Amino acid sequence: MTKLNQITKISFISASMISITLAGGYQMQQRSANGLGRALSGESAIAEDASVVASNAAGLFWLEEGRHHLSFSSSYLMVDGSVSGDFNNRLSDGDFGVESPLPSFYYGYNPGCNVAFGFAAHAAFAQHTDYDADFPAISLADKTKIKSIAFRPTVAWKVNSDFAVGGSLDVISTDGSIASSLPNGGKLLHLEGDDITLGFSLGAMWQATENTRFGMQFRSKSKLTLEGTAMSDAVAAFNGDSEMALTLPETIELSVYHQLDSQWAIHGDILWTNWSRFQTLAPKLANGAPIPEELQDWDDAIRISVGATYQYSDNLKLRAGIAWDQTPVPDSTRALRNPGSDAMWYTVGASYKINERHSVDAAFAYINSEEASITDTGSTGTFSGKGDTSINVFALQWNVKF
């Protein structure tokens, strides 16, 4: 493989990492400590605080009427990832664990008529990996840091006492950097870029019976063009302005919530992501240096979750959940920068009502990905081995209404 093709490969990886963060264990599916504690089960059918504006705008009508609802939430992710294999007939082990805080804010107002309003600002997805400096295959993968923040003004309409619909305009701001390095520490390719794109979300919620509620949310595709700078100590032509056009896929989420008795409730959720539209990548350089398209051939993916909530006392509520999160990354395109594999979520959480105005939530999640085979080839050699990732997530949330 030529040096040009090696740099091309890295350019493709820079974009695919953005999509991978949306599809695997790093996707910011959790939007609140409340939802994280139940593994996101029932996410679009539960409205216990203002974070429902990001899960299903229609749920605003299930908040207390005549009150302004605010939720401040923060998740802290601790990623523990490692790979082990062979790089050019040399044992090659590497770690890429990092830690990242992810704050969010939600506001909802149900005035008691047929229209309700809200606003959400939260991390839509994030990725931060950093291989050790002595990792032999650092020329294939070094550092990645990408974060996307979604701003969602929402409005909902009550059709009748049991059914409501809602939607949001999704303003998504993304910035990131990615690096692959030479053994001497120089830049094989470092990329930086950012963009703001628009999309929308639509939701519906139906109180089927006194104890059973269904929810649905559709999130549109969003077209994104990351514009920024490419830097390389290896190829002079790859210094200058660059861009990458991507389409983030649409999702459909279906949820159910059922109150068994005065203390117990159960809930479930299925999320489908149309990742099969992600077939190729075509990065461009402003100086016209040719970069061919690369096949990705991703598959659609689903996440299935179930959970339970227990009202321990008037002030304390406990919850737990489990989820299976399918990766869209096929074996044929799995590499050091995208070691995506199916993952299991195990979560617990609690809510405590301090008084009539204030409450707090806390949650913990352990996310474990299956060990997966990796084959990654570049001009500097081939890595062949396996990788695995586990993530610990801690979340705290403060809710207030006035």
PEPESUL-V932400 format. One record per helix or strand of 2 or more residues. SS is the DSSP state (H for helix, E for strand). FROM is the first residue (numbers start at 0). LEN is the number of residues. Records with the same first field share a line. If there is no record, write none. Layout:
SS=FROM-LEN  FROM-LEN
This chain:
H=2-21  32-5  51-4  56-6  235-3  274-3  330-3
E=67-20  90-5  97-13  114-16  142-18  162-19  186-21  211-8  221-10  239-9  250-9  263-10  279-2  283-2  293-2  300-11  315-10  342-11  357-12  371-7  380-21
